[in-house]
Amino acid sequence: MSTDPDTSGLLRSILPPKRLDRLFDLCGAHGWKLIGAGAVVGALPPVFGLREGYMMTVLSEMFLFAILALSWDIVGGQTGYPSFGNMAFFGIGGYATAILVKDAAVSFPIAMVGAVVAVLVFAAINGLIVLRLRGHYFAIATLGILLAIQQVTRNLDITGGASGKILFDVPPGIVFYYFFLAVLVVEMAVVYYLTQTRFGFILNAIRDDEGKATAMGFNTTYYKTAAWMLAALFTGLAGGAYGLFNTFLDPQTAYNGAWNVELIAMALMGGTGTVAGPVIGAFGLHTIIEYVESSFVGWQLVLLGVAIIVTVIRFPKGVVGTLRAYANEMDYYERGGMAATDDEEVTTDE
Amino acid sequence: MSNTPETDDHAATATADDTVLRTEGITKRFGGLTAVNEVDVEVHEGEIVGLIGPNGAGKSTLFNCITGTLTADEGRVTLQGEDVTDWPEYKIARAGLGRMFQETRIFGGMSVRKNLLLAAQEGGADIGGLLRRPDDSLMERTNELLEYVDLGGLADTRAGRLSFGQQKLIEFAMELMAEPDLLLMDEPAGGINPTMLENLIDYIRTANDEEEATIFLIEHNMDFVMEIADRIYVLAHGERIATGTPDEIQNNQHVIDAYLGRE
């Protein structure tokens, strides 16, 4: 298994590490502008006539998955707690909105507020319990919660049981296109800002060595729960809109375990612990999945499995992480040292 | 210093209100094994106190009971006059206890600079502090400390890429940044080369002289501990067998016997 970035002569001549490192510095320094530019570019297709149809749906779903992958990464990548249960927030958000809109006849925006409250309460309660677990135990516990909440939903009348809920009189597709885009932009801005704050540093510290973080005076359960709730907030918002976007919600769709794996794969492929990585991964993998679904029906899960295996073996740092490791080789050039992998030590100052 | 194990006359001469750390009758058992047995220690403000003993003497277990990593079965731990025996680890740390680990623990996925920024206490735990970006004064102090430990050029390098010795310096710089009331150091001299060891001695001395840092350290390197410590406690088989100045400890028959396996 190799984590060594591509050191071929071709890549080196096209994009020398030093130039890429400068590009990363530039992106880091102008993050706000990049997010703003992304928002503008994302808003353009409907302006130029793409207001409905297949492409509109695909683009909306790309934004949706980017929200989900970035939300997963707040806890899975930034904090080091890989969850298999994020779709529970998605489902609760979806059902809360659907029930409020259909049964309580409230407007979409008010229903979203209700969905957010429901998701945050759920996340706070289960976060304080499952976030005391670590590693495999945490992963299995979150999967257990997802399956349990799916089963509970299947047995309730208010949720429509196993048949689910069909939603009529939903807003047009363009509303959801802009809604998903707006949530994604806000989420990227929030995560980008947090990575520069003490709160963001603490999450990264928990990821790297939770015992040391505790020994430094941080009540890690408190910070993990805050991160968990932040992830739940954005996932719940996405779920809340998805029910109406899809005009139908059932337990299988709302608490989709395969989607949970998919969004983990997206974050891994793009690069965990970064702002851009999960978004890039979501756009890339969803595009591939859409292509495979339309051209090779039934093979999308096979592709997903292959993509995950190739990623974790060949590019465990994902697209962004691999490029960053390659770019950081300049550290060694400047010290007159040899090119080295990211896992080797710098010993020149000793 | 007599050879009587329980004499603690040096600690007794200090005034009561400058006691930073006091343990009284700390006992910790693991099943049938008593790892620490009724150990009393005191560390006073501005002191460097050593804790030595053969392998398995209970030194790290005592440290773990002090920091709250382990809960003592019996006894009390007082930090700055406050009983912290049953406090959780993070709360004891926040009350002013810093710790450097034997195996060196820093946040390898973060840059060297972020490691230090994280250690600064100014940010606190309130929402405002948590959601603020580091201000100029904090960045300046971080840069100064990194220059001080000769790691200024590596501020933006991922900390996990540095050598063991450099990581040890980062951990020490983090504690300087945090300015704890008491710093526990578990084998600070372990695994580093002689040049860096000399530097580390200088850094610890300077922190003690100029910043009045109070330090309680475990060490197996006898030259190091005899050179740097004001007082030394000796543990063997979980019990405190001696205390005194480095000169006194070197001539203490109980200590010599313990290290030669006669006790």
Chai-1 contact restraints between the chains, C-beta under 6 A:
chainA,res_idxA,chainB,res_idxB,connection_type,confidence,min_distance_angstrom,max_distance_angstrom,comment,restraint_id
A,Q196,B,R133,contact,1.0,0.0,6.0,A-B,restraint_1
A,T197,B,L131,contact,1.0,0.0,6.0,A-B,restraint_2
A,T197,B,R133,contact,1.0,0.0,6.0,A-B,restraint_3
A,R198,B,G123,contact,1.0,0.0,6.0,A-B,restraint_4
A,R198,B,L130,contact,1.0,0.0,6.0,A-B,restraint_5
A,F199,B,L130,contact,1.0,0.0,6.0,A-B,restraint_6
A,F199,B,L131,contact,1.0,0.0,6.0,A-B,restraint_7
A,F201,B,K114,contact,1.0,0.0,6.0,A-B,restraint_8
A,F201,B,L118,contact,1.0,0.0,6.0,A-B,restraint_9
A,N204,B,M110,contact,1.0,0.0,6.0,A-B,restraint_10
A,A205,B,F107,contact,1.0,0.0,6.0,A-B,restraint_11
A,A205,B,L118,contact,1.0,0.0,6.0,A-B,restraint_12
A,D208,B,F107,contact,1.0,0.0,6.0,A-B,restraint_13
A,D208,B,G108,contact,1.0,0.0,6.0,A-B,restraint_14
A,D208,B,G109,contact,1.0,0.0,6.0,A-B,restraint_15
A,D209,B,R105,contact,1.0,0.0,6.0,A-B,restraint_16
A,K212,B,R105,contact,1.0,0.0,6.0,A-B,restraint_17
A,T214,B,E89,contact,1.0,0.0,6.0,A-B,restraint_18
A,T214,B,Y90,contact,1.0,0.0,6.0,A-B,restraint_19
A,A215,B,A93,contact,1.0,0.0,6.0,A-B,restraint_20
A,A215,B,R99,contact,1.0,0.0,6.0,A-B,restraint_21
A,M216,B,A93,contact,1.0,0.0,6.0,A-B,restraint_22
A,G217,B,Y90,contact,1.0,0.0,6.0,A-B,restraint_23
A,G217,B,A93,contact,1.0,0.0,6.0,A-B,restraint_24
A,G217,B,R94,contact,1.0,0.0,6.0,A-B,restraint_25
A,F218,B,Y90,contact,1.0,0.0,6.0,A-B,restraint_26
A,N219,B,Y90,contact,1.0,0.0,6.0,A-B,restraint_27
A,E345,B,S163,contact,1.0,0.0,6.0,A-B,restraint_28
A,V346,B,R161,contact,1.0,0.0,6.0,A-B,restraint_29
A,V346,B,L162,contact,1.0,0.0,6.0,A-B,restraint_30
A,T347,B,S163,contact,1.0,0.0,6.0,A-B,restraint_31
A,E350,B,S163,contact,1.0,0.0,6.0,A-B,restraint_32
A,E350,B,G165,contact,1.0,0.0,6.0,A-B,restraint_33
